[in-house]
Amino acid sequence: MPESASHNKDQLQRFVFDEMDARGCIVQLKDTCETIQSTHYYPPNLAKILNQFTAAVTLMRDSIKIDASVTMQLRSQDAISLIMADCMSDRTVRAIAEYDAEALQSSDEIEFNKLGEGATLAITITPDDGERYQSIIPIEHARLEQCLENYFARSEQLPTWFRLLSNTEQSIGIAIHALPTEKTKDSEKTDENFARLKALLTTLDFEETISLESEQILRRLFHEESCRVFTAHEVKFGCHCSMEKSRDALKALGPEDLAELVAEQKSKGNNNLVVDCHFCFQRYEFEIDKLDSLLS
């Protein structure tokens, strides 16, 4: 396993096991998480979960073979109404959460399977060219990594294991995907290999690895395996909001609601409609007198 030439906390690296039918990816995010956390105040327990979503959506984006963005979205009627993270095809990431500050106590342990009957977890894949498609993941487990493993077991028919760790400032994520049997023809041996990889993955400790580079983490976890690491790719915070998308959001309100919004702003003496991006706080202003095409 090669030594890393430089230490970049915001990156992902793929790896493969030369003697087993399995591949994986590791992601470390620090600056990205800090930027996301700086846009809003989140209590520590929610901040940790949001950072896990950020790592998870990056790993999910890496797992697909086409150029596309991936969105992971949790919605519930509980204290946490929304957690959403996006990873674009260029590996820019953004994330946001909405919650009831009075209902969510910072000391509460956030368990997904206790978010109420109406809670949903969805993954949406939007190809750069083509139609988007969405999968709804059953929320049957307490942790995000368990829900994602369940998703892969049902959709891909091959095991995938996740380890997602975080604090309020950064996150580490590892995904290992089983591959169709080629290197190991003995099914019993294959099962043993997969069980060993899963067991080793569960030993990943956040405090022990927070200051290590990707190759060092993988070396500690899989020092007895033949693990080959590929070139690292940069991951960074990025928002894909735009004037055009904000205009589309206004249009989606419909003529009646938009006319009501315009009338409200005019009554306050405002000549512009303002659309704020909740992810990055970019502000887009539209002159009311030029909105005729949206009102028609």
C-alpha positions as CSV (number, residue, x, y, z in Angstrom):
1,M,0.0,0.0,0.0
2,P,1.7,3.3,-1.1
3,E,2.4,6.2,1.2
4,S,0.4,9.3,0.6
5,A,2.3,12.2,-1.0
6,S,0.2,14.9,0.7
7,H,-2.5,15.1,3.4
8,N,-5.8,16.4,2.1
9,K,-8.7,16.0,4.6
10,D,-11.4,16.5,1.9
11,Q,-10.9,13.6,-0.5
12,L,-12.1,10.1,-1.5
13,Q,-10.0,7.2,-2.5
14,R,-11.0,3.9,-4.1
15,F,-9.4,0.7,-3.1
16,V,-9.6,-3.0,-4.2
17,F,-8.6,-6.3,-2.6
18,D,-6.4,-8.2,-5.0
19,E,-7.1,-11.6,-3.5
20,M,-10.8,-11.1,-2.8
21,D,-13.9,-10.2,-4.8
22,A,-14.4,-6.8,-3.1
23,R,-13.7,-3.2,-3.7
24,G,-14.2,-0.1,-1.6
25,C,-14.0,3.7,-1.1
26,I,-13.0,5.9,1.8
27,V,-13.9,9.5,2.2
28,Q,-12.6,12.1,4.7
29,L,-14.3,15.4,5.0
30,K,-13.3,18.3,7.2
31,D,-13.5,21.7,5.3
32,T,-16.6,20.6,3.6
33,C,-18.3,19.7,6.9
34,E,-17.1,22.9,8.5
35,T,-18.6,25.0,5.7
36,I,-21.9,23.2,5.9
37,Q,-22.1,23.6,9.7
38,S,-21.2,27.3,9.4
39,T,-24.3,28.1,7.4
40,H,-26.7,27.2,10.2
41,Y,-26.7,26.3,13.8
42,Y,-27.3,22.6,14.5
43,P,-27.2,21.0,17.9
44,P,-24.3,18.6,18.3
45,N,-26.3,15.4,17.8
46,L,-27.9,16.7,14.6
47,A,-24.6,18.1,13.4
48,K,-23.0,14.7,13.7
49,I,-25.8,13.0,11.7
50,L,-25.7,15.7,9.0
51,N,-21.9,15.1,8.6
52,Q,-22.6,11.4,8.2
53,F,-25.1,12.2,5.5
54,T,-22.4,14.2,3.8
55,A,-19.9,11.3,3.8
56,A,-22.6,8.8,2.8
57,V,-23.9,10.7,-0.2
58,T,-20.3,11.1,-1.4
59,L,-19.8,7.3,-1.1
60,M,-23.2,6.7,-2.8
61,R,-22.2,9.0,-5.7
62,D,-18.9,7.1,-6.1
63,S,-20.8,3.7,-6.3
64,I,-22.7,4.5,-9.5
65,K,-21.1,4.1,-12.9
66,I,-22.6,7.1,-14.7
67,D,-22.1,10.8,-14.5
68,A,-24.9,11.9,-12.2
69,S,-25.7,13.7,-9.0
70,V,-27.0,11.8,-5.9
71,T,-29.4,13.2,-3.3
72,M,-30.1,11.5,0.0
73,Q,-33.1,12.9,1.8
74,L,-34.7,12.0,5.1
75,R,-38.2,13.4,6.0
76,S,-40.2,12.9,9.1
77,Q,-43.0,14.4,11.2
78,D,-40.7,14.2,14.2
79,A,-38.4,16.9,15.7
80,I,-36.2,16.5,12.6
81,S,-38.3,17.3,9.6
82,L,-35.5,17.2,6.9
83,I,-32.0,16.1,6.4
84,M,-30.7,16.4,2.8
85,A,-27.3,16.0,1.2
86,D,-26.3,16.3,-2.5
87,C,-23.2,15.1,-4.2
88,M,-22.7,16.3,-7.8
89,S,-20.9,14.4,-10.6
90,D,-17.9,16.8,-10.0
91,R,-17.8,15.7,-6.3
92,T,-19.1,19.0,-4.9
93,V,-21.2,18.4,-1.9
94,R,-23.9,20.4,0.1
95,A,-26.2,19.5,2.9
96,I,-28.9,21.0,5.1
97,A,-31.2,20.0,8.0
98,E,-34.5,21.4,9.4
99,Y,-35.6,20.7,12.9
100,D,-37.8,21.8,15.8
101,A,-35.4,23.4,18.3
102,E,-37.8,22.9,21.1
103,A,-38.6,19.3,20.4
104,L,-35.0,18.2,19.6
105,Q,-32.9,18.0,22.7
106,S,-29.2,18.1,22.1
107,S,-28.7,15.1,24.5
108,D,-31.1,12.9,22.5
109,E,-29.7,10.0,20.6
110,I,-31.0,10.2,17.0
111,E,-32.2,6.8,15.9
112,F,-33.8,6.7,12.5
113,N,-36.3,3.9,13.3
114,K,-37.7,6.0,16.1
115,L,-38.6,9.0,14.0
116,G,-42.2,8.0,13.6
117,E,-44.4,6.1,11.2
118,G,-44.3,8.8,8.4
119,A,-40.5,8.9,8.2
120,T,-39.0,8.3,4.8
121,L,-35.4,8.0,3.5
122,A,-35.0,8.4,-0.3
123,I,-32.1,8.3,-2.7
124,T,-32.5,10.2,-6.0
125,I,-30.1,9.8,-8.9
126,T,-30.1,12.5,-11.5
127,P,-28.0,11.7,-14.5
128,D,-26.2,14.5,-16.3
129,D,-28.0,13.3,-19.4
130,G,-31.3,11.4,-18.8
131,E,-34.2,11.1,-16.5
132,R,-33.9,11.0,-12.7
133,Y,-35.0,8.0,-10.7
134,Q,-35.7,7.6,-7.0
135,S,-35.5,4.7,-4.5
136,I,-37.3,4.7,-1.2
137,I,-35.2,3.0,1.6
138,P,-37.2,1.3,4.4
139,I,-36.2,2.8,7.7
140,E,-35.9,-0.4,9.8
141,H,-32.7,0.4,11.6
142,A,-31.3,3.0,14.0
143,R,-28.3,4.1,12.1
144,L,-27.8,5.4,8.6
145,E,-25.1,2.9,7.7
146,Q,-27.5,0.1,8.5
147,C,-30.3,1.6,6.3
148,L,-27.9,1.9,3.4
149,E,-26.7,-1.7,3.8
150,N,-30.3,-2.8,3.7
151,Y,-30.8,-0.8,0.5
152,F,-27.9,-2.4,-1.3
153,A,-29.0,-5.9,-0.1
154,R,-32.4,-5.4,-1.7
155,S,-31.4,-3.5,-4.8
156,E,-28.0,-4.9,-5.8
157,Q,-28.3,-8.5,-4.5
158,L,-24.7,-8.3,-3.4
159,P,-23.5,-7.3,0.1
160,T,-22.3,-3.8,0.8
161,W,-21.0,-2.6,4.2
162,F,-20.7,1.0,5.5
163,R,-18.9,2.6,8.3
164,L,-19.9,6.2,9.0
165,L,-18.3,8.1,11.8
166,S,-18.3,11.8,12.6
167,N,-18.2,14.6,15.2
168,T,-19.6,18.1,14.8
169,E,-16.7,19.2,12.5
170,Q,-15.7,16.3,10.2
171,S,-16.6,12.8,9.0
172,I,-15.1,9.6,7.8
173,G,-16.9,7.1,5.7
174,I,-15.9,3.7,4.2
175,A,-18.0,1.6,1.9
176,I,-17.0,-2.0,0.8
177,H,-18.8,-3.6,-2.0
178,A,-18.8,-7.3,-2.7
179,L,-18.2,-8.1,-6.4
180,P,-19.4,-11.1,-8.5
181,T,-17.3,-14.1,-7.7
182,E,-14.2,-14.3,-10.0
183,K,-11.1,-14.6,-7.8
184,T,-12.5,-17.0,-5.2
185,K,-14.5,-19.9,-6.6
186,D,-15.1,-21.5,-3.3
187,S,-18.4,-20.1,-1.9
188,E,-17.5,-21.0,1.6
189,K,-14.2,-19.2,1.3
190,T,-16.0,-16.2,-0.2
191,D,-18.4,-16.0,2.7
192,E,-15.4,-16.2,5.1
193,N,-13.6,-13.4,3.3
194,F,-16.7,-11.1,3.4
195,A,-17.4,-11.9,7.0
196,R,-13.8,-11.0,7.9
197,L,-13.9,-7.7,5.9
198,K,-17.2,-6.7,7.7
199,A,-15.8,-7.5,11.1
200,L,-12.6,-5.5,10.4
201,L,-14.7,-2.6,9.2
202,T,-16.6,-2.4,12.4
203,T,-13.4,-1.9,14.3
204,L,-12.9,1.6,12.8
205,D,-12.7,4.0,15.6
206,F,-13.2,7.8,15.0
207,E,-10.9,9.2,17.6
208,E,-8.1,6.8,16.6
209,T,-8.3,7.7,12.9
210,I,-9.3,11.4,13.0
211,S,-5.7,12.6,12.3
212,L,-4.7,9.8,9.9
213,E,-4.5,9.8,6.2
214,S,-6.7,7.4,4.1
215,E,-3.8,5.0,3.3
216,Q,-2.9,4.8,7.0
217,I,-6.5,4.1,8.0
218,L,-6.8,1.3,5.4
219,R,-3.4,-0.1,6.5
220,R,-4.6,-0.3,10.1
221,L,-7.9,-1.9,9.1
222,F,-6.6,-4.4,6.5
223,H,-2.9,-4.9,7.3
224,E,-3.2,-8.6,6.6
225,E,-5.1,-8.2,3.3
226,S,-3.7,-7.3,-0.1
227,C,-5.4,-3.9,-0.4
228,R,-4.5,-1.7,-3.4
229,V,-5.3,2.1,-3.2
230,F,-6.0,4.3,-6.2
231,T,-5.5,8.0,-6.8
232,A,-7.3,10.3,-4.4
233,H,-10.0,12.7,-5.7
234,E,-10.8,16.1,-4.2
235,V,-14.2,16.6,-2.5
236,K,-15.4,20.1,-1.7
237,F,-18.4,22.1,-0.7
238,G,-20.4,23.5,-3.6
239,C,-23.9,24.7,-4.3
240,H,-25.6,24.5,-7.7
241,C,-28.2,27.1,-7.1
242,S,-28.6,29.7,-9.9
243,M,-30.8,32.6,-11.0
244,E,-32.5,30.2,-13.5
245,K,-33.3,27.6,-10.8
246,S,-34.6,30.3,-8.5
247,R,-36.9,31.6,-11.3
248,D,-38.1,28.0,-11.9
249,A,-38.9,27.8,-8.1
250,L,-41.0,31.0,-8.4
251,K,-42.8,29.6,-11.5
252,A,-43.5,26.3,-9.7
253,L,-45.6,28.3,-7.1
254,G,-48.2,28.8,-9.8
255,P,-49.8,32.0,-11.0
256,E,-52.2,32.5,-8.1
257,D,-49.7,32.0,-5.3
258,L,-47.1,34.0,-7.1
259,A,-49.5,36.9,-7.7
260,E,-50.4,36.8,-3.9
261,L,-46.7,36.9,-3.1
262,V,-46.1,39.9,-5.4
263,A,-49.1,41.7,-3.9
264,E,-47.7,41.1,-0.4
265,Q,-44.3,42.5,-1.3
266,K,-45.8,45.5,-3.1
267,S,-47.9,46.3,0.0
268,K,-44.6,46.5,1.9
269,G,-43.1,48.9,-0.6
270,N,-40.8,46.3,-2.1
271,N,-40.1,46.3,-5.9
272,N,-38.3,42.9,-5.9
273,L,-38.9,39.3,-5.0
274,V,-36.0,37.8,-3.1
275,V,-35.1,34.1,-3.2
276,D,-32.5,32.9,-0.8
277,C,-30.7,29.6,-1.1
278,H,-30.9,27.7,2.2
279,F,-27.7,25.8,1.4
280,C,-25.2,28.6,0.8
281,F,-27.3,31.8,1.5
282,Q,-26.8,33.2,-2.0
283,R,-29.5,35.8,-2.7
284,Y,-31.4,36.2,-6.0
285,E,-33.5,39.2,-6.6
286,F,-36.2,39.5,-9.3
287,E,-37.8,42.8,-10.3
288,I,-41.6,42.5,-9.8
289,D,-42.3,44.5,-13.0
290,K,-40.5,41.9,-15.1
291,L,-42.3,38.8,-13.7
292,D,-45.2,39.0,-16.2
293,S,-44.0,35.9,-18.0
294,L,-44.3,33.9,-14.8
295,L,-47.7,35.3,-13.8
296,S,-49.2,34.5,-17.2
